[in-house]
Amino acid sequence: MYAPASELELRDILRRANENRTPITIAGAGTGVAGGRVPLSGWVVSLEKFRELAVEPGRLRAGAGVPLREVQRAALNAGQFYPPDPTETWASIGGTIATNASGSRSFRYGGTRRYVKALRIMHASGTLREYRRGEAIDFEVPDIPRPNTTKHAVGYDLHPGMDWVDLFIGSEGTLGVVTAAELELLPRPQAPLGGVVFFSGETAAVDAVEQWRGIPRLNLLEYLDAASLQLLRPLYGNIPAGAGAALMIEQEAGDADEWLDRLQGAGAFESSWFAEEGPDLERFREFRHALPRQINAMVASLGAMKWSTDCAVPVARQREMLAFYRERMAVAFAGRCFVFGHIGDAHLHVNLLAPGDEQQRASGLILECARRAVALGGTVSAEHGLGKRKAHLLELQYGVAAIEAMRTVKKRLDPYGALGHGTLFASRIVAEPNDAE
Ligand SMILES: Cc1cc2nc3c(=O)[nH]c(=O)nc-3n(C[C@H](O)[C@H](O)[C@H](O)COP(=O)(O)OP(=O)(O)OC[C@H]3O[C@@H](n4cnc5c(N)ncnc54)[C@H](O)[C@@H]3O)c2cc1C
């Protein structure tokens, strides 16, 4: 593995790789869950030493290797705010850009793409360029139709007249190396009011999502299903008896009395939890993060494999997708199927725990789920990208012509296919187990 300390060193490595036709895998912090950072062969090049960080009013400049948590902290210390928050704050800025990372707060603020003002890119050839927002690409690309979802992280987001910055965001290390970025900062928001709102069941919770989606300044709207709550009960004895679903909410400068009225209107439990900024609110976030840990503990105790989805559908098709999760996945994996996540974006993760000989059944369902999402006008990956593990889903999402257009762009920028070999582009349709969230 190489860890260059400067752009000059990076250029030298890329040029040598080019001469020898050696595949290169770009490494950020390795928190990606789609396997893009895992090399098939050749050299791994880490950007961990690219750590410059400078904050100004309204913007920040960061080296690719700066952890997201340092960017968030530096912004807050300057009375500002960097919204992208894909849970795992050890992720590097370069990695979050390469995967267009989003997360629970993207319900209000959108994903990383929205905040990138400029990128410093080293091309596979070793040429260094700085691209600013609005600087259009100098070649033709077709308009590849996007699903009508609020989030989408599958392949290159090609459209005529697009700019270079958009081309590199979400390209998963296959088109160029991000060495630094200029990012937009927002004014620091007012303190949020947060809550975990309990319902008797899924239907009532989904009804509430539809009522509450338009509430102003709502930062997030997250879901935990009955099986997820059941898994958390040993840790949280105060989950109300009879609760069969929960929504997590967070609203900037929210009013507790207004929320109590909303609870009544939605038939939610009065014993739901609310807190203003401080330790209690932190406990709610911890409650949400405890779920993947509990699932992983169950994976270990069952000796099972975890299979996960990252599909999203148009908001209006959410109920149909949920019906699929219930009728196909939860029935087949009763007690070992967990549905949770970004319900405000119609983007729920399903985790299936499959011990022993159940791998084929789980893999078949994961593939069926991706097909169902696409049939509903959705996406096979809303936030994690395809990497290597899910590269086979590219052709479920797009037709042959769109994939060919993406390959043409790849060939133009990386003629020898050195960068991210095996990421995004694969030929077989098979499903692989996934240990995402
Ligand atoms: C517990 C947990 C929760 C998560 N939750 C979310 C979530 O809610 N939303 C979400 O979007 N993601 C989530 N993730 C995924 C993950 O945090 C992101 O994918 C992250 O953005 C990857 O950053 P990284 O630095 O770790 O990149 P890596 O994993 O090192 O690399 C990811 C990809 O980016 C490429 N890459 C990395 N750096 C560069 C660079 N400088 N230039 C070009 N290409 C580069 C790599 O080649 C690879 O293809 C979660 C991960 C974990 C572990």
The ligand as an SDF file (V2000), in Angstrom:
LIG
                    3D

 53 58  0  0  0  0  0  0  0  0999 V2000
  -21.6980    1.9880   10.6620 C   0  0  0  0  0  0  0  0  0  0  0  0
  -21.7560    2.6270    9.3020 C   0  0  0  0  0  0  0  0  0  0  0  0
  -22.8490    3.3950    8.9640 C   0  0  0  0  0  0  0  0  0  0  0  0
  -22.9000    4.0010    7.6870 C   0  0  0  0  0  0  0  0  0  0  0  0
  -23.9980    4.7700    7.3750 N   0  0  0  0  0  0  0  0  0  0  0  0
  -24.0360    5.3860    6.1790 C   0  0  0  0  0  0  0  0  0  0  0  0
  -25.1380    6.2280    5.8440 C   0  0  0  0  0  0  0  0  0  0  0  0
  -26.0860    6.4010    6.6140 O   0  0  0  0  0  0  0  0  0  0  0  0
  -25.1180    6.8530    4.6390 N   0  0  0  0  0  0  0  0  0  0  0  0
  -24.0710    6.6810    3.7420 C   0  0  0  0  0  0  0  0  0  0  0  0
  -24.1000    7.2840    2.6780 O   0  0  0  0  0  0  0  0  0  0  0  0
  -23.0240    5.8720    4.0240 N   0  0  0  0  0  0  0  0  0  0  0  0
  -22.9970    5.2290    5.2190 C   0  0  0  0  0  0  0  0  0  0  0  0
  -21.9410    4.4290    5.5230 N   0  0  0  0  0  0  0  0  0  0  0  0
  -20.8990    4.1880    4.4710 C   0  0  0  0  0  0  0  0  0  0  0  0
  -19.6090    4.9980    4.5410 C   0  0  0  0  0  0  0  0  0  0  0  0
  -19.4100    5.6560    5.7060 O   0  0  0  0  0  0  0  0  0  0  0  0
  -19.4340    5.8580    3.3300 C   0  0  0  0  0  0  0  0  0  0  0  0
  -19.5040    5.1250    2.1530 O   0  0  0  0  0  0  0  0  0  0  0  0
  -18.1650    6.7160    3.3380 C   0  0  0  0  0  0  0  0  0  0  0  0
  -18.5200    7.8490    2.6310 O   0  0  0  0  0  0  0  0  0  0  0  0
  -16.8970    6.1330    2.7080 C   0  0  0  0  0  0  0  0  0  0  0  0
  -15.7660    6.9400    3.0810 O   0  0  0  0  0  0  0  0  0  0  0  0
  -14.3190    6.2910    3.3130 P   0  0  0  0  0  0  0  0  0  0  0  0
  -13.3370    7.3760    3.4910 O   0  0  0  0  0  0  0  0  0  0  0  0
  -14.3790    5.2880    4.3890 O   0  0  0  0  0  0  0  0  0  0  0  0
  -14.1020    5.6110    1.9030 O   0  0  0  0  0  0  0  0  0  0  0  0
  -13.5360    4.1480    1.5630 P   0  0  0  0  0  0  0  0  0  0  0  0
  -14.4080    3.1120    2.1710 O   0  0  0  0  0  0  0  0  0  0  0  0
  -12.1030    4.0670    1.8500 O   0  0  0  0  0  0  0  0  0  0  0  0
  -13.7810    4.1540   -0.0200 O   0  0  0  0  0  0  0  0  0  0  0  0
  -15.0730    4.1770   -0.5490 C   0  0  0  0  0  0  0  0  0  0  0  0
  -14.9900    4.3550   -2.0820 C   0  0  0  0  0  0  0  0  0  0  0  0
  -14.5230    5.6690   -2.3720 O   0  0  0  0  0  0  0  0  0  0  0  0
  -13.3060    5.6160   -3.1340 C   0  0  0  0  0  0  0  0  0  0  0  0
  -12.4580    6.6930   -2.6230 N   0  0  0  0  0  0  0  0  0  0  0  0
  -12.0810    6.9090   -1.3450 C   0  0  0  0  0  0  0  0  0  0  0  0
  -11.3260    8.0220   -1.2570 N   0  0  0  0  0  0  0  0  0  0  0  0
  -11.2330    8.5300   -2.4990 C   0  0  0  0  0  0  0  0  0  0  0  0
  -10.5740    9.6580   -3.0520 C   0  0  0  0  0  0  0  0  0  0  0  0
   -9.8500   10.5030   -2.3000 N   0  0  0  0  0  0  0  0  0  0  0  0
  -10.6690    9.8760   -4.3970 N   0  0  0  0  0  0  0  0  0  0  0  0
  -11.3920    9.0230   -5.1860 C   0  0  0  0  0  0  0  0  0  0  0  0
  -12.0220    7.9330   -4.7040 N   0  0  0  0  0  0  0  0  0  0  0  0
  -11.9380    7.6910   -3.3890 C   0  0  0  0  0  0  0  0  0  0  0  0
  -12.7440    4.2250   -2.8980 C   0  0  0  0  0  0  0  0  0  0  0  0
  -11.9300    3.8000   -3.9690 O   0  0  0  0  0  0  0  0  0  0  0  0
  -14.0100    3.4040   -2.7410 C   0  0  0  0  0  0  0  0  0  0  0  0
  -14.5450    3.0550   -4.0010 O   0  0  0  0  0  0  0  0  0  0  0  0
  -21.8400    3.8160    6.7630 C   0  0  0  0  0  0  0  0  0  0  0  0
  -20.7370    3.0410    7.1340 C   0  0  0  0  0  0  0  0  0  0  0  0
  -20.6870    2.4510    8.3760 C   0  0  0  0  0  0  0  0  0  0  0  0
  -19.4740    1.6440    8.7280 C   0  0  0  0  0  0  0  0  0  0  0  0
  1  2  1  0
  2  3  1  0
  2 52  2  0
  3  4  2  0
  4  5  1  0
  4 50  1  0
  5  6  2  0
  6  7  1  0
  6 13  1  0
  7  8  2  0
  7  9  1  0
  9 10  1  0
 10 11  2  0
 10 12  1  0
 12 13  2  0
 13 14  1  0
 14 15  1  0
 14 50  1  0
 15 16  1  0
 16 17  1  0
 16 18  1  0
 18 19  1  0
 18 20  1  0
 20 21  1  0
 20 22  1  0
 22 23  1  0
 23 24  1  0
 24 25  2  0
 24 26  1  0
 24 27  1  0
 27 28  1  0
 28 29  2  0
 28 30  1  0
 28 31  1  0
 31 32  1  0
 32 33  1  0
 33 34  1  0
 33 48  1  0
 34 35  1  0
 35 36  1  0
 35 46  1  0
 36 37  1  0
 36 45  1  0
 37 38  2  0
 38 39  1  0
 39 40  1  0
 39 45  2  0
 40 41  1  0
 40 42  2  0
 42 43  1  0
 43 44  2  0
 44 45  1  0
 46 47  1  0
 46 48  1  0
 48 49  1  0
 50 51  2  0
 51 52  1  0
 52 53  1  0
M  END
$$$$
